[in-house]
Amino acid sequence: MQIDAVDEEPIGLFVSGISGTVRACEEKYLGRRAEFTEQRTVDFDDAERRATVRATRVDVAVDGADVGATTLDLH
């Protein structure tokens, strides 16, 4: 089904912007405040790894991908 009018008034769709993540979209287009992030090295899975820390959430770099963790998962 294609919608091209509402109450017989023609409508159109346009893209006002794009973002790489939902969070970035919320910050850029919906006025959500950006979170403070910190880059640091953490001990995770018996190795030192690069991580992005946001409050109690941590994204740890493991084998080319980010693994979601919390500060409780760090040694």
C-alpha positions in Angstrom: 0.0 0.0 0.0 1.3 3.4 -0.9 0.2 6.5 0.9 0.5 9.7 -1.1 -2.2 11.9 0.4 -3.9 12.5 3.8 -7.5 13.9 3.7 -7.0 14.3 -0.1 -4.0 16.6 0.5 -0.8 15.4 -1.2 2.1 14.5 1.0 5.8 13.9 0.5 8.7 12.5 2.4 12.1 14.0 2.7 15.2 13.2 4.7 16.4 16.0 6.9 19.6 14.2 8.0 21.3 10.9 8.7 23.3 9.5 11.6 25.4 6.5 12.3 23.7 5.4 15.5 20.3 5.9 17.2 22.0 7.7 20.1 23.7 10.2 17.7 20.4 10.8 15.9 18.7 11.5 19.2 21.4 14.0 20.2 21.5 15.7 16.8 17.9 15.9 15.9 15.8 15.3 19.0 17.7 17.5 21.5 19.0 14.7 23.7 22.1 15.8 25.6 25.3 14.2 24.7 26.8 11.8 27.2 30.4 12.3 28.5 32.6 9.6 27.1 36.2 8.7 28.0 38.7 6.6 26.0 40.9 4.4 28.2 42.6 1.0 28.5 40.8 -1.5 30.7 41.5 -5.1 31.9 38.8 -7.3 30.2 38.9 -11.0 29.6 42.4 -11.3 31.0 43.9 -8.7 28.6 44.4 -5.0 28.4 42.0 -3.6 25.8 40.9 -0.2 24.4 37.5 0.9 25.7 35.0 3.7 25.5 33.5 4.4 28.9 30.1 6.1 29.5 29.0 6.3 33.1 28.6 2.6 34.1 28.5 1.3 30.4 31.7 0.3 28.6 32.3 -0.7 25.0 35.4 -2.8 24.9 37.3 -3.5 21.7 37.7 -7.2 21.2 39.0 -8.7 17.9 37.9 -5.7 15.8 34.4 -5.4 17.3 33.0 -3.7 20.4 31.7 -5.8 23.2 29.1 -4.2 25.5 30.0 -4.4 29.2 29.6 -2.7 32.5 32.2 -1.4 34.9 31.4 -4.5 37.0 32.8 -6.7 34.1 36.2 -5.1 34.3 39.0 -6.4 36.5 
